């Protein structure tokens, strides 16, 4: 009977990454692709949306009139 291998919390976060292994599992490779591909894309979209809704020019005009 095969014994189940339980991962500790840090190992779950690392998607089973083993630094000394010659070949990583597909789960680890998918996590690496996500970290270096999807996360920067998500952050770029989030920052772009925030910048679109900023009203810097209007606030500058308001401050110049007040001064």
Secondary structure as UniProt FT lines:
FT   HELIX           9..13
FT   TURN            14..16
FT   TURN            19..20
FT   HELIX           26..33
FT   HELIX           34..38
FT   HELIX           39..52
FT   HELIX           56..66
//
